[in-house]
Each structure stands twice: as structure tokens, then as C-alpha cells.
Amino acid sequence: MKIRNVLGMVTIACLGLTSVVGAEEIKLSKEEMKKATQVYFDRCAGCHGMLRKGALGPSLEADVSKAIGTESLKYIINNGTPGGMPGWGKTGELTKEETELMAKYIQIKAPLPPEKSMADMKKSHKILIPVKDRPKAPEAKNWKDYFAVILRDVGEIAIIDGVTKKIVSVVPSGFATHITRTGASGRYMYVIGRDGKASMIDLWMKVPKNVAEIRTCNDARAIDTSKHPDFKDKYAIVGCYWPPSIVTLEADTLEPLKIVSTASYTYDTNEYTREARVAAIIASHEKPEWVVNIKETGQVWLYDYSNVKNPKVTMVEAERYLHDGGWDLSKRYFMTAANAKNIISVIDTKEGKLVANIPSQGIKPHPGRGVNINSKKYGPIWGSGHIGSNDIIFIGTDPVNYPQYAWKVVKKTSLPGEGGGNLFIKGHPNSPYIFADRPVNPDRKLQTQIYVLDKESLEVVKTIPIPKKYLTPAKTEDGKEVASRGPVHFEFNADGSEVWTSIWGNKLKASPILIYDSKTLELKSVIDDKRLITPTGKFNVTNTMTDTY
């Protein structure tokens, strides 16, 4: 495994460490610590925290891990759990030796990750193509129907023309990109890697390229831009996991302007937490404001950027361990999952207050942005799936015209089979269906199907098995076969006539993107290209500009 200096490993893994576990003495050398720290960052920190205190996943602090023991930890790391943890060994992403190393590593006290200053940040800032040298008008006619496709494990973004289905460009990115977002005009696609590297791709170019980049922090998950008309395409924002912070940037150059720490006190017990990470950001279309989830404190920050050097922050108390979420149909209410507490929090961004904390009636809700439907029976509703159970839920979101359904689960639907594994649910106004995946369900059959729900009945009306020819396993150097996880994430083209999904494979082998007719559900096209290594998230320019889901 190639070891990258993502977290300043020389700082935090400079010494080998020892831990005594009952009769077992755990000893790791300097090199083993360096490697294990990197693997933990790559595979574990997002759910369990850099300091291992837990969030979506349970605590992995040394005393907890010691009580479990090396052999049990190896089994869990290799095989995963029914609650949604991937089997890192079973999928071939960790070798047998790496699995054992990680089982030992998490029984040793977590090393403290390094901090990052504005000066550190500026050293990494690069304007690759100055603004004056960029196109003055679009050089390709289909750019508003481009897709940015995350090639997760190779650190690249494929830009694909949604009309021709051709790869227009493959652009380097940070490690394991989590999300891409467009500016208000759609011209630039903003990318954030899990290593905190932010970059921006100019889609007006005939061959889209990165025009600026910066390393904002050591670990990040969220990026967005200013969408209020008075600040259109003026600012960008990055939400950092470590150091926990909000970084504001110039939108056309990524020049850093402001860092605000999010380390704070939990909303309920008022305990200080250094690791108060930014889990999700969404931009208001009505106010000069970003809606920011602070995971560990259970607060949603309404961050007013109209005076970027002196921002105003309204801290709305919601629920702890906030993760992802999206707008309701009116784009007034932010619907967000506190998934470790099985709660959907509703934030009224017009009034700046919590409306409700709604029990999700499932285990670990994980909506992505969720799905919006204008139901004939219930009016506007918003939906989410769950990682830990097979529940798809729908919540009423119109307190004026449908008060009897507002802020209640109006419908709960079960996906077929046991367990959860759903990561994303998606819809489009021009499709009669909702699409759901289950890539982290341990059952192979359930993992490799697409689940189609009717928008009116809100029931599963079809399951679409992925053809076996698109699930051909990869082979490791020693000849071991490694299966792909199956379909992950959905995105529609600009007019909603097609829905795209990708096969989440292993980086040893390319995986295709499958394109279905969003009304007939027929497989229309397959993009099968050797450059498509671990394609995961897909983001259409028009739908991302308008927050259509």
C-alpha cells in the first residue's frame, strides 16, 4: 500500500507505541504506526472520528477496543457489521496483514492529529489558470448537462457529457472525494477530497481542467458556494473534519479569506468537544447564508456571509451527531439526519429555529440530500433511507396547506429482505419513480439490486438486478477474486429522462455507469471505460445548481 503524507504522519506517528491488552502486549513499530494511522484516516475516521470517540460508528477509544480483543476486532474489520460498516477485508480493500494491523492499532491510544493555520493553507494555494486567461463564454454546448463523477479511490473526477455519454475530461482531485457542488451559475464544479484538498474545475473549457486548488484542512467532507443573488459565485465554503472548522474562500480563485473554528460545547450536556466536525453544508437561495451541520455538538449553524470578515452565526440546537441532509421542496426547511440518534431534525431557515426533531422510525437515517415529492395525498413530502434498517420514510413538509401531515412520518416503506445498507435515495420532478441503493447490505443479492418506488403509492414497485456481466470481480495479485459492492448513488440528467448509477467496484478494475430510462426503467446505455475506476457519486450540473432531488 502506498503511504501518503495526508495527515502529517511524521508528526503523529514518529514513535512506535505499546499497549498491554490483558496478557497480550501490543507493539507497533514506527513504520507500522505510520501505515495504520493512514489506513485509519482512509477507511475509519469518517464514521468513528479522528480521536476515535465515535459518531455514526461506535467509539474506538483504546479501552473500548481492548475489551473487544484482537481476534474479534479482526473479524469485524474483515466482515463488516449488519449496521452498515463495510467488510474491508472481504471487499479486498484491506489485506489480511492490514486487517490485523488495524485490530492492534485501535487498541493503542489515538495519536493527536496536527492543526492547520492560515499560513499553512496559503502554502498549498495554487491558481493554475488565472481568471483573465479563462474562457469568456462556454466552449461546449452541453456543459449544463455535464456530470461530475467521483473516481473515489484514484483521486480523480471524470467529466461526462450527459447528452453524448462521452468522457470529456478526467481531472485530478483530492483523496476519496466526498462531494462536488457547482456555483450558482454552474460554470465551476467545486470538489472536496477527504484530505481537505479543494479544487475547482472550469466547465466552460472545451476540455475542463482544474483552475485553482488549495489544501484547506487535513480532513473534510463538505463544500458549497454562495447562491444568494447579491453574492452569486462570490464565495466558496469548505467544512472541515480536522481541524474542525469552516473555511471561506474566494469563489473564482480559492484564495482563503476566513477560518472559523467549530470546536464548541454539546447542545444538551454542555460538554466541550474539540472534535466538532462539519458534516454537511447547503447554500440558501433566499439569504446570504450557509446552513452548516456541526456533527458532535448537535448544532446547525446558519452562517451569514454578507460580511465575510465578520460573519454572523445563528446556532440552532437540533440533535447530536448530525450527518447529511437537504432542502424540502420549498427550500425553506432544511431536513437533516442525526443518524446516531435516529432523528430527522427540521430547521426553519427563514425564522432561524428548530421546527421539530422527528424519530426516523428506522436505524441510522442516511438521506444524502433526500428526495422531494409533491404527493397528491400528502402534499410536499421529503424522504430518507437508512443504513441500519430496510426502512424508507416520508415526512410531510407543508405546515400551511397540509398541517395534518407536517413534520410527521406519513409513510414508512420496507425494502425487501433483511437489514439496511441504503446510502442514497433520489428523485426528479420529471420521473414518476424514486430510486434507492443498498451497497453496504451484507446480502449479495440485496446489495446488487436497484429499488424503485412509485411516487404516489410510495411503495417498492420494482427491483432491478444488475446484470452479472457488469459485476465481474476484480483479481488481486495473488489471484483472489474481489467482488464489487453493486450500484451506488443516483443522479438524473438535466431533463430528468434518465437516471444514472455506478457500480462501486475495486480500484483493481474499472466499473461501468449504467443509465436507465427514468419512466420505462429500461437500461438505455452503459458507459464502460477503463478510466472509470471506483465511480461513486455523480453530480449533474443543472440539478446541482438548482438543488433538484
C-alpha positions as CSV (number, residue, x, y, z in Angstrom):
1,M,0.0,0.0,0.0
2,K,1.3,3.4,-0.9
3,I,1.6,5.6,2.2
4,R,0.6,9.3,1.6
5,N,1.6,12.1,3.9
6,V,-2.1,13.2,4.2
7,L,-2.1,13.9,7.9
8,G,1.5,14.9,8.5
9,M,2.3,11.4,9.6
10,V,5.8,12.3,10.6
11,T,4.3,14.5,13.3
12,I,1.8,12.0,14.7
13,A,3.5,8.7,14.1
14,C,7.1,9.4,14.8
15,L,7.3,6.8,17.6
16,G,6.3,3.2,17.8
17,L,3.8,2.6,20.6
18,T,3.0,-0.2,23.0
19,S,-0.2,-1.2,24.8
20,V,-0.8,-4.1,27.1
21,V,-4.1,-5.8,26.5
22,G,-4.7,-8.3,29.3
23,A,-1.9,-10.9,28.8
24,E,-1.4,-9.6,25.2
25,E,1.2,-6.9,24.7
26,I,0.5,-4.8,21.5
27,K,3.7,-3.4,20.0
28,L,3.8,-1.4,16.8
29,S,6.9,0.0,15.2
30,K,7.3,3.5,13.8
31,E,6.5,2.3,10.3
32,E,3.5,0.2,11.4
33,M,2.1,3.3,13.2
34,K,2.6,5.4,10.2
35,K,0.8,2.9,8.0
36,A,-2.0,2.2,10.4
37,T,-2.6,5.9,11.0
38,Q,-3.0,6.4,7.3
39,V,-5.3,3.4,6.9
40,Y,-7.4,4.6,9.8
41,F,-7.8,8.1,8.1
42,D,-8.7,6.5,4.8
43,R,-11.2,4.0,6.0
44,C,-12.3,4.6,9.6
45,A,-12.1,8.3,10.7
46,G,-15.2,9.4,8.9
47,C,-17.6,7.3,11.0
48,H,-15.6,6.8,14.2
49,G,-13.8,10.2,14.4
50,M,-10.1,11.2,14.3
51,L,-10.0,10.9,18.1
52,R,-12.0,7.6,17.9
53,K,-14.7,8.9,20.2
54,G,-17.4,7.7,17.8
55,A,-20.3,9.4,15.8
56,L,-22.1,7.4,13.1
57,G,-19.9,4.5,14.2
58,P,-19.3,3.5,17.8
59,S,-16.3,4.6,19.9
60,L,-13.0,3.0,19.1
61,E,-11.1,4.5,22.0
62,A,-8.3,2.2,23.3
63,D,-10.1,1.0,26.4
64,V,-13.2,0.0,24.3
65,S,-11.2,-1.8,21.7
66,K,-9.1,-3.6,24.3
67,A,-12.2,-5.0,25.8
68,I,-13.2,-6.5,22.4
69,G,-9.8,-8.1,21.8
70,T,-7.7,-8.6,18.7
71,E,-9.4,-11.6,17.2
72,S,-12.9,-10.2,17.5
73,L,-11.7,-6.9,16.0
74,K,-10.1,-8.7,13.1
75,Y,-13.4,-10.5,12.4
76,I,-15.4,-7.2,12.5
77,I,-12.9,-5.3,10.3
78,N,-12.8,-8.2,7.8
79,N,-16.5,-8.9,7.6
80,G,-18.3,-5.7,8.5
81,T,-21.5,-5.4,10.5
82,P,-25.2,-5.5,9.8
83,G,-25.4,-1.9,10.9
84,G,-23.7,-0.7,7.7
85,M,-19.9,-1.0,8.4
86,P,-18.2,-2.3,5.2
87,G,-16.2,-5.5,5.4
88,W,-12.9,-4.0,4.5
89,G,-11.1,-7.4,4.2
90,K,-14.0,-9.1,2.4
91,T,-14.1,-6.4,-0.3
92,G,-10.3,-6.6,-0.8
93,E,-9.6,-3.0,0.4
94,L,-7.5,-4.3,3.3
95,T,-5.2,-7.3,3.2
96,K,-5.1,-9.9,5.9
97,E,-2.0,-8.3,7.3
98,E,-3.6,-4.8,7.2
99,T,-6.7,-6.1,8.9
100,E,-4.6,-7.5,11.8
101,L,-2.6,-4.3,12.0
102,M,-5.7,-2.2,12.3
103,A,-7.1,-4.5,15.0
104,K,-4.0,-3.8,17.0
105,Y,-3.8,-0.1,16.2
106,I,-7.2,0.8,17.6
107,Q,-6.1,-0.8,21.0
108,I,-3.5,1.9,21.3
109,K,-4.3,5.5,22.3
110,A,-5.2,7.6,19.3
111,P,-2.3,9.9,18.2
112,L,-3.3,13.6,18.1
113,P,-3.7,14.9,14.5
114,P,-1.9,18.1,13.6
115,E,-3.5,21.6,13.4
116,K,-3.6,23.8,10.4
117,S,-3.1,27.6,10.2
118,M,-4.0,30.2,7.5
119,A,-0.2,30.3,6.7
120,D,-0.2,26.5,6.2
121,M,-3.2,26.8,4.0
122,K,-1.7,29.6,1.8
123,K,1.4,27.5,1.1
124,S,-0.8,25.0,-0.7
125,H,-2.8,27.6,-2.7
126,K,-2.4,27.5,-6.4
127,I,-4.1,29.5,-9.2
128,L,-3.4,27.1,-12.1
129,I,-5.2,29.2,-14.7
130,P,-5.7,32.9,-13.9
131,V,-9.2,34.3,-14.2
132,K,-8.2,36.5,-17.1
133,D,-7.0,33.5,-19.1
134,R,-10.2,31.5,-18.8
135,P,-12.9,31.3,-21.5
136,K,-15.2,34.3,-21.8
137,A,-18.0,32.1,-23.0
138,P,-18.8,28.3,-22.9
139,E,-16.7,26.3,-25.4
140,A,-19.1,23.3,-25.3
141,K,-22.8,23.4,-25.9
142,N,-23.8,20.6,-23.5
143,W,-21.9,21.8,-20.4
144,K,-25.1,22.3,-18.3
145,D,-25.8,18.6,-18.8
146,Y,-22.3,17.5,-17.7
147,F,-21.9,15.0,-14.9
148,A,-19.0,15.2,-12.4
149,V,-18.3,11.5,-11.5
150,I,-16.2,10.8,-8.5
151,L,-13.5,8.2,-9.1
152,R,-13.1,7.7,-5.4
153,D,-10.1,5.5,-4.8
154,V,-7.8,7.0,-7.5
155,G,-8.4,10.7,-6.6
156,E,-9.9,11.8,-9.9
157,I,-13.1,13.4,-11.3
158,A,-14.5,12.3,-14.7
159,I,-16.5,14.9,-16.5
160,I,-19.0,13.2,-18.7
161,D,-21.3,14.7,-21.3
162,G,-24.9,13.8,-20.4
163,V,-26.0,14.0,-24.0
164,T,-23.2,12.1,-25.8
165,K,-22.3,9.9,-22.8
166,K,-18.6,10.6,-23.7
167,I,-15.9,11.3,-21.1
168,V,-14.9,14.9,-21.8
169,S,-12.1,15.1,-19.3
170,V,-10.5,13.3,-16.3
171,V,-9.3,15.7,-13.7
172,P,-7.1,15.1,-10.6
173,S,-8.7,15.7,-7.2
174,G,-8.1,15.3,-3.6
175,F,-8.2,11.8,-2.0
176,A,-11.5,10.0,-2.0
177,T,-13.6,13.0,-3.0
178,H,-16.8,13.1,-0.9
179,I,-18.9,15.6,-2.8
180,T,-18.9,18.0,-5.7
181,R,-21.0,21.2,-5.9
182,T,-21.5,23.8,-8.6
183,G,-21.6,27.5,-8.2
184,A,-24.8,29.4,-8.6
185,S,-24.1,29.9,-12.4
186,G,-23.0,26.3,-12.8
187,R,-19.7,27.3,-14.5
188,Y,-17.4,25.9,-11.9
189,M,-17.6,22.4,-10.3
190,Y,-16.1,22.6,-6.8
191,V,-14.6,19.4,-5.4
192,I,-13.5,18.5,-1.8
193,G,-11.4,15.5,-1.0
194,R,-11.3,13.7,2.3
195,D,-7.7,15.0,2.6
196,G,-9.1,18.6,2.7
197,K,-7.9,19.5,-0.8
198,A,-10.4,21.8,-2.5
199,S,-10.3,22.3,-6.3
200,M,-12.4,23.9,-8.9
201,I,-13.0,22.7,-12.5
202,D,-13.9,25.2,-15.2
203,L,-16.7,23.5,-17.2
204,W,-16.7,26.3,-19.9
205,M,-13.4,24.9,-21.2
206,K,-13.5,22.6,-24.2
207,V,-11.6,20.2,-22.1
208,P,-12.5,21.0,-18.5
209,K,-9.5,21.5,-16.2
210,N,-8.7,22.5,-12.6
211,V,-8.1,26.2,-12.5
212,A,-7.3,26.5,-8.7
213,E,-6.7,24.3,-5.7
214,I,-5.9,24.6,-2.0
215,R,-5.4,22.3,1.0
216,T,-7.9,23.8,3.4
217,C,-7.5,21.2,6.2
218,N,-6.4,17.7,6.9
219,D,-9.8,16.0,6.6
220,A,-13.0,17.4,5.0
221,R,-16.4,16.3,3.7
222,A,-18.3,19.4,2.6
223,I,-18.1,22.3,0.1
224,D,-20.5,24.8,-1.4
225,T,-20.8,28.3,-2.7
226,S,-22.8,31.5,-2.2
227,K,-26.1,31.2,-4.1
228,H,-27.8,34.4,-2.9
229,P,-28.3,36.7,-6.0
230,D,-26.3,39.6,-4.4
231,F,-23.3,37.2,-3.8
232,K,-23.6,34.9,-6.8
233,D,-20.4,33.0,-7.4
234,K,-18.6,35.2,-5.0
235,Y,-17.6,32.9,-2.1
236,A,-17.0,29.2,-1.5
237,I,-17.0,27.4,1.8
238,V,-15.3,24.2,3.0
239,G,-16.4,22.3,6.1
240,C,-13.6,20.5,7.8
241,Y,-13.5,17.4,9.9
242,W,-9.9,18.2,11.2
243,P,-9.1,20.7,12.3
244,P,-12.9,21.2,12.9
245,S,-13.6,24.5,11.2
246,I,-15.3,26.5,8.5
247,V,-13.1,28.0,5.8
248,T,-14.3,30.7,3.5
249,L,-12.7,31.2,0.1
250,E,-12.9,33.5,-2.9
251,A,-15.0,31.5,-5.4
252,D,-13.1,32.3,-8.5
253,T,-9.5,31.7,-7.1
254,L,-10.0,29.7,-3.9
255,E,-8.0,32.4,-2.1
256,P,-8.6,31.8,1.7
257,L,-10.4,34.6,3.5
258,K,-11.5,33.4,6.9
259,I,-11.2,30.4,9.3
260,V,-13.8,29.9,12.0
261,S,-13.3,27.0,14.5
262,T,-16.3,24.8,15.1
263,A,-15.0,23.3,18.4
264,S,-17.7,24.0,20.9
265,Y,-20.0,22.6,23.6
266,T,-22.6,20.0,23.0
267,Y,-26.1,21.5,22.9
268,D,-27.6,19.2,25.5
269,T,-24.9,18.4,28.1
270,N,-22.7,21.5,27.5
271,E,-19.5,19.4,27.4
272,Y,-16.6,20.8,25.4
273,T,-15.6,18.8,22.3
274,R,-12.6,19.6,20.3
275,E,-13.7,17.3,17.5
276,A,-16.9,19.1,16.5
277,R,-16.8,18.3,12.8
278,V,-18.6,20.0,9.9
279,A,-20.6,17.2,8.3
280,A,-22.7,18.9,5.7
281,I,-23.3,22.3,4.1
282,I,-26.1,23.6,1.9
283,A,-26.4,27.1,0.5
284,S,-29.6,29.2,0.9
285,H,-31.1,30.6,-2.3
286,E,-33.0,33.3,-0.3
287,K,-30.5,34.6,2.2
288,P,-26.7,35.2,2.1
289,E,-26.4,32.2,4.3
290,W,-24.9,28.7,4.5
291,V,-26.6,26.0,6.6
292,V,-23.9,24.1,8.3
293,N,-24.2,20.8,10.3
294,I,-21.9,20.6,13.3
295,K,-21.9,16.9,13.9
296,E,-20.8,16.3,17.5
297,T,-22.4,19.3,19.2
298,G,-25.8,18.8,17.6
299,Q,-26.0,22.3,16.3
300,V,-27.0,23.6,12.9
301,W,-25.2,26.9,12.2
302,L,-26.9,29.5,10.0
303,Y,-23.7,31.2,8.8
304,D,-24.3,34.7,7.3
305,Y,-21.5,35.5,4.9
306,S,-22.7,39.0,3.9
307,N,-19.7,40.4,5.9
308,V,-17.2,37.7,5.3
309,K,-14.6,39.0,7.7
310,N,-17.2,39.4,10.5
311,P,-19.7,36.6,9.9
312,K,-22.9,36.3,12.0
313,V,-23.7,32.8,13.2
314,T,-27.1,31.6,14.5
315,M,-26.6,28.4,16.4
316,V,-29.7,26.3,16.2
317,E,-29.9,23.4,18.7
318,A,-31.0,20.3,16.9
319,E,-29.7,16.8,17.9
320,R,-26.2,15.3,18.2
321,Y,-24.2,13.5,15.5
322,L,-25.7,15.4,12.6
323,H,-24.7,14.0,9.3
324,D,-26.3,14.8,5.9
325,G,-29.5,16.4,4.6
326,G,-31.1,18.6,2.1
327,W,-33.9,21.1,1.3
328,D,-37.6,20.4,1.3
329,L,-39.5,21.3,-1.8
330,S,-39.9,25.0,-0.8
331,K,-36.2,25.4,0.0
332,R,-37.2,27.0,3.3
333,Y,-36.8,23.9,5.6
334,F,-33.5,22.1,6.0
335,M,-34.1,18.3,6.6
336,T,-31.1,16.7,8.2
337,A,-30.3,13.4,9.8
338,A,-28.8,13.0,13.3
339,N,-28.2,9.4,12.3
340,A,-26.7,8.0,15.5
341,K,-29.8,9.2,17.4
342,N,-32.3,8.0,14.6
343,I,-33.7,11.6,14.3
344,I,-34.6,13.9,11.4
345,S,-34.1,17.5,12.5
346,V,-36.1,20.2,10.7
347,I,-34.6,23.7,10.6
348,D,-36.7,26.7,9.5
349,T,-34.1,28.8,7.8
350,K,-36.5,31.7,7.4
351,E,-37.2,32.0,11.1
352,G,-33.8,30.6,12.2
353,K,-35.1,27.9,14.5
354,L,-35.7,24.2,15.1
355,V,-39.2,23.1,14.0
356,A,-39.1,19.5,15.1
357,N,-36.9,16.5,15.9
358,I,-38.7,13.6,14.3
359,P,-38.0,10.0,15.2
360,S,-37.0,8.4,11.9
361,Q,-38.6,5.0,12.7
362,G,-35.5,3.3,11.4
363,I,-31.9,2.8,12.3
364,K,-29.3,5.3,11.2
365,P,-31.1,7.5,8.7
366,H,-28.8,8.5,5.7
367,P,-30.6,10.7,3.3
368,G,-27.8,12.2,1.2
369,R,-29.8,15.2,0.2
370,G,-33.0,13.1,0.4
371,V,-35.9,13.1,-2.1
372,N,-38.7,15.6,-2.6
373,I,-42.2,14.6,-3.9
374,N,-45.3,16.7,-4.4
375,S,-47.8,14.0,-3.3
376,K,-51.5,14.1,-4.3
377,K,-52.4,12.8,-0.9
378,Y,-49.9,14.3,1.5
379,G,-48.7,17.4,-0.4
380,P,-45.0,18.2,-0.3
381,I,-43.0,15.4,1.4
382,W,-39.3,14.6,1.8
383,G,-37.9,11.1,2.1
384,S,-34.8,9.3,3.5
385,G,-33.5,5.8,3.7
386,H,-31.5,4.1,6.5
387,I,-28.1,2.5,6.7
388,G,-29.0,0.2,9.5
389,S,-32.6,-0.9,8.6
390,N,-34.6,-1.5,5.5
391,D,-36.9,1.5,6.1
392,I,-37.7,4.3,3.6
393,I,-39.6,7.1,5.3
394,F,-41.5,10.1,4.1
395,I,-42.2,13.2,6.1
396,G,-44.8,16.0,5.4
397,T,-43.2,19.4,4.9
398,D,-46.1,21.8,4.3
399,P,-47.5,23.2,7.5
400,V,-49.7,25.8,5.7
401,N,-51.6,23.7,3.2
402,Y,-51.2,20.3,4.8
403,P,-50.9,20.9,8.5
404,Q,-52.3,17.5,9.4
405,Y,-49.2,15.8,7.8
406,A,-46.5,18.4,8.6
407,W,-43.4,17.2,10.5
408,K,-44.8,13.6,10.8
409,V,-43.7,10.4,9.1
410,V,-46.7,10.0,6.8
411,K,-45.4,6.8,5.2
412,K,-42.9,4.1,6.1
413,T,-42.0,1.5,3.4
414,S,-39.8,-1.5,3.8
415,L,-37.3,-2.5,1.2
416,P,-37.4,-6.3,0.5
417,G,-35.1,-8.5,2.6
418,E,-33.4,-8.1,5.9
419,G,-31.1,-5.3,7.0
420,G,-30.3,-1.8,5.7
421,G,-27.4,-0.8,3.6
422,N,-29.1,2.1,1.9
423,L,-26.8,5.1,1.3
424,F,-28.7,7.2,-1.3
425,I,-32.3,7.9,-2.4
426,K,-33.1,10.1,-5.4
427,G,-35.9,11.5,-7.5
428,H,-36.6,14.1,-10.1
429,P,-39.8,16.1,-10.9
430,N,-40.0,14.5,-14.4
431,S,-39.8,10.9,-13.2
432,P,-42.7,9.0,-11.6
433,Y,-40.2,7.0,-9.5
434,I,-37.8,7.2,-6.6
435,F,-34.6,5.2,-6.7
436,A,-32.7,3.6,-3.8
437,D,-29.5,1.7,-3.4
438,R,-28.1,-0.8,-0.8
439,P,-24.4,-1.1,-1.4
440,V,-23.4,-1.8,2.2
441,N,-26.0,-4.5,2.8
442,P,-24.1,-7.8,3.5
443,D,-26.5,-9.9,1.5
444,R,-25.1,-10.2,-2.1
445,K,-28.5,-10.3,-3.8
446,L,-29.8,-7.2,-1.9
447,Q,-26.6,-5.4,-2.5
448,T,-26.7,-5.7,-6.2
449,Q,-30.2,-4.5,-6.9
450,I,-31.8,-1.1,-7.6
451,Y,-35.0,-0.5,-5.6
452,V,-37.7,1.5,-7.4
453,L,-40.6,3.2,-5.5
454,D,-43.7,4.7,-7.0
455,K,-44.1,8.4,-6.1
456,E,-47.8,8.1,-5.4
457,S,-48.1,4.8,-3.6
458,L,-44.6,5.3,-2.0
459,E,-44.2,1.5,-2.3
460,V,-41.5,-0.6,-3.9
461,V,-42.9,-1.5,-7.4
462,K,-39.8,-3.0,-8.9
463,T,-36.4,-4.3,-8.1
464,I,-33.8,-4.2,-10.9
465,P,-31.0,-6.8,-10.6
466,I,-27.7,-5.6,-12.0
467,P,-26.7,-7.8,-15.0
468,K,-24.0,-10.2,-13.9
469,K,-21.7,-9.1,-16.7
470,Y,-21.3,-5.7,-15.0
471,L,-20.4,-7.3,-11.7
472,T,-17.3,-9.3,-12.8
473,P,-15.0,-9.5,-9.8
474,A,-11.5,-8.0,-9.8
475,K,-8.5,-10.1,-9.1
476,T,-5.7,-9.3,-6.7
477,E,-2.1,-10.0,-7.4
478,D,-2.3,-13.4,-5.6
479,G,-5.4,-14.4,-7.7
480,K,-8.0,-13.7,-5.1
481,E,-11.4,-12.6,-6.5
482,V,-12.8,-9.4,-5.1
483,A,-16.5,-8.7,-5.7
484,S,-17.9,-5.2,-6.4
485,R,-20.4,-3.8,-4.0
486,G,-23.1,-3.2,-6.6
487,P,-24.9,0.0,-7.6
488,V,-24.3,3.2,-5.6
489,H,-25.8,6.7,-5.8
490,F,-28.2,8.0,-8.4
491,E,-28.3,11.1,-10.5
492,F,-30.6,12.3,-13.2
493,N,-29.7,14.1,-16.4
494,A,-30.9,17.7,-16.7
495,D,-34.4,17.0,-18.0
496,G,-34.9,14.0,-15.7
497,S,-35.5,11.5,-18.5
498,E,-32.5,9.3,-17.4
499,V,-31.2,8.1,-14.1
500,W,-27.5,7.1,-13.8
501,T,-26.0,4.8,-11.3
502,S,-22.5,3.4,-11.0
503,I,-21.1,0.0,-9.9
504,W,-19.0,0.6,-6.9
505,G,-16.0,-1.7,-7.6
506,N,-12.5,-2.1,-6.5
507,K,-9.6,0.0,-7.8
508,L,-8.0,-3.0,-9.4
509,K,-10.6,-2.9,-12.1
510,A,-12.8,-0.4,-14.0
511,S,-16.5,-0.3,-13.2
512,P,-19.3,0.9,-15.5
513,I,-22.0,3.5,-15.2
514,L,-25.5,2.2,-16.0
515,I,-28.1,4.6,-17.5
516,Y,-31.8,3.8,-17.2
517,D,-34.9,5.4,-18.7
518,S,-36.5,7.1,-15.7
519,K,-40.0,6.2,-16.9
520,T,-39.8,2.8,-18.6
521,L,-36.9,1.6,-16.3
522,E,-35.2,0.1,-19.4
523,L,-31.4,0.0,-19.4
524,K,-30.6,2.6,-22.2
525,S,-26.9,2.8,-22.1
526,V,-23.7,1.7,-20.4
527,I,-20.5,3.8,-20.1
528,D,-17.8,1.2,-19.8
529,D,-14.4,2.9,-19.9
530,K,-11.0,1.8,-18.5
531,R,-10.7,5.2,-16.8
532,L,-13.8,4.7,-14.6
533,I,-12.1,3.3,-11.5
534,T,-14.3,3.2,-8.4
535,P,-17.0,5.5,-9.7
536,T,-19.3,6.5,-6.9
537,G,-21.1,9.9,-6.6
538,K,-22.4,11.6,-9.8
539,F,-23.5,15.2,-9.9
540,N,-25.3,16.8,-12.8
541,V,-24.6,20.5,-13.3
542,T,-28.2,21.6,-13.7
543,N,-29.6,19.5,-10.8
544,T,-26.8,20.6,-8.5
545,M,-27.2,24.3,-9.4
546,T,-30.9,24.2,-8.6
547,D,-30.8,21.7,-5.7
548,T,-33.2,19.3,-7.5
549,Y,-33.6,15.9,-5.9
